[in-house]
């Protein structure tokens, strides 16, 4: 759900005024709940609706776009305390079915009783006025990672494709949405959702890119923020060039878990020690760069390996993929993942990450970054430091990036795995410092992407549940020890 390869990665707020005296039971006419489409109805209890919001909040009476929203309503009126808005990450990922996913994945019943759990497709995504870059099948199949660059010339060659995609996005039929498809405007849409639901405040649970979206929301609307949970955290700059380069560090943080897993299972034939498994990675990457096997080249091998490190449950499949590539045997199902239906996701991702902040604009700077990261983080640094469409994005920016700081109520709980490949601990620590007294952070001694409620660490999960249901938050940062696998 929060995958980087196959799915993946201070402004003036236009503040909406809360509707005084309107209870949840008398939801304004702006939201009329009804059945969700069959595809999104992962739970028969999930309801859907739409809401109109301004494309450009500087011109609130101008063009309106449609935002799709969903609700998993509390069935316990006596325990109900408000709404919990959710986001699964991305950017570019639909969040309409996410409340049902959370419920099916172990979101505690007392949380489901305490809140109407709200999902939504962020602007430009899914059913919320989707954007396009007219990406060709070949462009989609390249995925989100630039080709692994071994030399400065490799970076220069990648620039042509990056420039082409940036131009396609700009001249597409949705190109007029480029300046307005940003995290700040999505946060403003969230506040319109809050207002339409008649809520004076909203609570929030967001992971991965959703951590940055929540950080921006509570920065722009501190007075409308209730209990804010940020899971698997990007740094204070969001999904910027720094976050992209941090993927390589995240892979190095996380890979030892897989190396130990594979070494303990000699049936895979990938090495009897973690060191030998690590050497096998380098050997396969080099071999596949020289001669792809079953359509998998070196860059795709690195990217799918990174992708499958997001979850312990994916490790057997990853080991099977390595084994198949090593022996030139049929690959496991959905390896590599199909990108056929990913145009909208990839386009929305480009719109947001390229529009949120300025990326280096010269090939030379990416060449320097690659030279540094390839040495420091050799597994992935040659890809994640290389050049992408954001280098050639149209210059127009409606506003500067939102600056995350310590002004506002102390109502943010950050939760973070120590060995997270997609949003490494180093970035989370930067965000924690930026929030200052506003936040408390819980770290879990485990690997993978996503803590609550998906991870097995009961210390971390119970801390989040206590905050959401009772407002109880640790008085200082908390380190949760590793727990035995069940």
N, C-alpha and C positions, 0 to 999 in steps of 0.2 A: 504493500500500500504506500509505503514511503520510499520506494526503491529509487535509486539515483539513475541507473542506466536505463532500465526498461520502463520505468515510470517517470525515472530520473536517469533540481534540486531544484532641521526642525521646522515643521510646516505649521501653518495656521489652520487649526481644525475648524470645519464648518459644523458647529455643535448643534445637534438636534435637541430641542427642548422636550423634556419628559411631559407626558400628558397627565396632569394632576387629577387625582381622584378616580382613575380608571383601573379596575381590578383585572386580574387574569381572566376571571369568569366572563368579563364583558370586553373581549378582545375587539379592538377597533375594526371597522369594516374594511380597512386596508388589507387585512389578512383573513381570507376565507379558506379554512382548511378543508381538504377533500382527499380522495384516494390518490396515492402515488401511482405512477406508471408501473407496470408489472416488473420491469427491469430493476427499478429502484426499490421495490417493495420487499426488501429482505426480511421485513417483519410485517405481518398484516396490520399491526398497530401503527405503523409509520404513516403519517399524514403529510401532504404536500400543499404548497401554495406558491404564489409569486408576488413580487413587490417591485414597484417602479422606483428607480433612484436616478439622480442626475448623472449623465456621463461626465460632465465637468462641474465640480462643486463650486467653481468660481462663477458659474452661470446656472444656479439651481433651477431656474424656470426654463432652461433650454432643453436640448434633446434628453429624453429619458431612456434608460435601458432597463431590461428586466432581470431580476435576481430570483432564482429558484431557491426556495427554503423548505425545510421539512421539520417535523416535530414527532418525538416520541413522548407522549404526554404522561405525566405522573398519574398513577391510579390511586394515590393516597392524598386526598385534599388536606387532611389534617397535618400531614408532614411536608406539604409543598412549600418551598421557600422562594421560588423564582425560576429563572431560565438558565441553562448551561449551554452556551454556544460552543460549538466544536469545529475543529478543522484538522484534517488528517495529514496535512503537509503539501508538498509539491514544490513550487507553484505549478498549477495546471491540472491538479487532481480534483475530480468531483468529490464533494463532501455531502451530497444529498442523502446518500444511504449510510453515512457514517454513524449516526445515532444507533441504528440497528446493528451495525458491525460492533460497536462498543458494547452493546447489551449482550450480543452473542459471544463476545470475547472476555466476559467476566466483569464488566462494570458492576460493582456491588449493588444489590437491591436497594440498600438505603440511599445510594446516590440517585438511582432511578426513581425512588419515592420522593426525594427532596426536590427534584427539578423536572421541568419539561426540558428534555434534551433536544437541542436545536441543531440541525445541519443546514448547510447551504453550499451551493456552487459559487465560488468567488467569481467576480466579473471576468468575462473573457473565457470562462471555463464551463464545460458541460452544457447545462441548459440555461446558463446565465450569459446570454449574448456572446456566444463563443467566437473567438478570433481565429484567424488562419494566417499561415505564411506560404500556402500553396506548396508545401514540401513534397518533393517527388519521392517515390518509393526508395530510391537510392539514398536520398538525403535522410529519410526516416531511418533506414537501416544502419546508417552510420552511428546512430544513437546520440547520446548527450556528450560523449567524450571526444575531444579532438584526437586524431591519430597520434600514437605515441611518437614523440619527436626525439630522435637520437642526436640530431645536429641542428644548427641554425637554419640550414637549408630546408629541413623538414618542416620547421615552423613557417617559413616563407611559402612553402607549397600549400600548407593548410589555409593560408590567408585567403586564397582565391575562393574556396568553398564558403568560408565564413562571410566574406563580402557579398557573395551571391545570395546567401540566405537572408542577410540583413536587408538587402534591397527587395527581396521577395516579400518580406514582412511589411516593408514600408509602402509598397505599391499594391498590396493585396486589397480586396474589397473591404477589409476591416482596418486598413491602415490608419484611418482617422482616429481609431481608438488607441493608437500607440502611446500618445502622451498621457492618457488617462487610465491605462491599465496598470496600476501601481499598487503596492502594498498600502500606502497611505489612503488611497481612495477605497480600497477594499475595507479598510478599518472604518472609514466613514460610512460605507454601506452597512457594516455591522451595527453602527449606532442607529442607522435608520431602521434596521430590523428590531433593535431594542425598543425604539420609539413606537413602531407599529404594533408591537406586542403589549404595549402599555406598561412597560417595566421601567422603574426609575433607575435600575442598575442591572448589569448582566454579569454573570460568572462565565468563566471561559476555560476550556481545556483544548490545547492545541499542541501538536507535536511536529518536530522537524521544522520545515519552513513555517508551519503554524506557530512555532514558538516566537518567531520574529513578528508574525502578524499580530499575535497577542501582545507582544512588547510594544508595538507601534500603537495598537488600540489603547492600551492603558496609559501610554504617553500622551496621546492626543485627547483622550477622554478620561482623565483620572477620576473625575467626580462621578462618572457613570460606571466605574469598574467595581465589581464586588469581590469575588474570590477568583484570582487569576492563576491558573496552573499552566506552566510552560514545560514541555517534555522534550528531551533530546534537542538541545538548544544550539541555534546558530549564534554567532557573535553579534555584537551590537550594530555591526554594519549590515546585517542580514545576509542575503544570498549575493554577496559581492565577489570581487576578484579574490579577496582574502579567503572567503569561504570555499570557493572553487579550488584554490590551491590546498586548503586544509584537508580535502578528500584524501590526498596522498598521505598525509600524516595519519589520518584516521585508519587507512588500510594497514599501515605499519603498526599502529596500536592494536588492531584487532587480529591481524593475521596469525600471531602466535597461538591463539585459541584453536584455529583450524589446523595449524601445524601439529599441535598436540593431539587433536582429534584423529587426524589421518595416521600419525605415527603409531598410535595405540591400536590401529586396525590394519594389520599387515595384509589382509585380504585385498586391500586397494592397490597394493604394490607401489605406493608413492614415497616410501622411505620409512625406515624403522626408528628414526629420531626426528624431532622437530627440525633440526638443522638440515637433514636430508630432504625433508618435505619442502623446505624453503629453497634448497638448491634445485629441486624438481620444478618449482615455479619458474625460476630463471631459465632453466633448460627448455621447458615447454614454450615459454614466451619467445625465446630466441628462435626455436625451431619453427614455430608457427608464423613468425615474421618472415622467415625465409621461404616457407612453403605452407600456406593455409591447409587445414585439414577439415573436410566436410563443411566448408564455408566459414570456418573460424580462423581469423588471423590473430596476430599478436595483440593488437589493440582490443579486439573483441574478447579475447581470452582474459586479458587483464580486467576489462570492464565487467564481464559476467562473474569473474571471481570476486571482485569487489562487491557486486550486487548481492551475491549469495552469502556474503559475510554479515549481512544485515540481521540474520536470524540463525540461531543454533539449529533450528529445525531444517534449514537448507543445507547444512554441512554434508549429510550423506549424498545428496544430489550433486553437490559441488565435487565431492570426491569421485563420484561416478563419471562426471563430465571429464575430469582430469584423466581418469583411467581410460575412457573411450578415446580421447584425443591422443593419449600416449601410444595406444595400440591400434589407432585408426579403426575403431569399431563404431557401430551406430550410437549416436548421442542419446542421452535421456530425453524424455518428452519435454517440449517447450524449451529446448536448448539449441541455439540461443533463443531468448524470448521473441515472440512475434512483435513487429513494430507496425503491422498493417493498419491498425486502428489508432495510431498514436499521433497523428498529425495535429489534432486539436490540442492535445496535451503539450506537445513539444512547442507549438506556436505560443500557447499561453505562457509557458515557461520563459520563452525568449522575451515576450512582451514585458513580463514583470521584472525579471532579473536585469535585463538590459535597460529598462526604464527607471528602475529604482535608484541606481547609482551610476556614476561614470566609471567606465573601465579603461585601462590603458589603450591609447589610440594609435600606437606605433608598433610595427612588427618587431623592432629592435627590443622594446621592453619585454615582450613575451619571450624573445630569444634569451634575454638575460634571466628571466624567471625560470625558464626550462633548464638552463645550465645549472642553476642553483638547486632546483627541486629534484632534478634527475640524479644528482649526487646524494642529496640528503634523504630522499624518499624514492629509491630507484624502482620500486614496484609499480607506482602509478604517476610519479611526478612529471614524467615526460609528456603525459596526456593532460593532466589537470592544470598544469601551468601554461599550456599552449593556447593558441589563439582561437577564438570563437566569434560568433556573429556580433556580440556586444562591442567588439572593438570597432565596428563600422556602423554602429547604431546612429540613427538621425540625431542631430545635435540638440534638438528642442527638448528641454526639460521644463515642465510646468512649475516645479518646486524642487528645492534641495531635499536630500534624504532626511527623514525624521531622526533627530538626535535622541537616543535613549539615555536618560539620566536618572537622577535620584529624587526628582521633584514629584510629589504625589504621595498617596497613602501607602503604608507598609502592608500590602495585600497581595504580594506575588510569591508563589512557591515554584521554584525551579526544581526539576527532577531529571537526573542524568546518569546514564551508564558510564562507567569509567573507560570502557573500551568500545566506544561507538564509532563505527567507520564513517558514517554519513555526516554526523555532527560531533566532531571530536571534543573531548573534555576541554582542550585548550580554548576553543571558542566559547564554550559555556562559561568558563571561568572569566573570560573577558566580559561577557554579558553580566555576570554576577557582580563584577567590579563596577560596571557602568550603573547598575541599579542601586548600588549602595544600600542604604537603610530600607529601601522599598522591598527587597527580596531576601528570601532565605533559600539556600540550595541543599538538596538531598542528593548525594551521589550513591550509586549502588555498585558494588564490586562484582560486575558482570559485564559480558560483552553483548553486542548487538545494538540495534536501532529501535528505540521505543521501550519505555519503562511501564507506563500505566495505561490500561490494566493488563497489558500483554505479557510483561515479564514475570518471572517467578519469585522475585525478591519481595517477601512479605513485609519486611521493614519499610521499604520504599513505598509499596502499594498501600499499606495501612496508614502511612503518614499522609498520603494524598487524600485518601478517603476521609480521614479525620478532619482535614482542612476543608474539604468540600461540604461535608455534612454538619460539622460542629464549629467550623472556624478556628480549629486548633492548629497552630503552626509551631514548629520547633523554634525556640528562642534564639538559637544560633544554627549555623550550617551543620548538617548531620551527614555522617559517613556510615552507610549501611554495609555491614560485612557480607562477604560471599556466603551463600546458603547452599547446602547440598542439593543436587538435582533430585527431583521427586521421581 
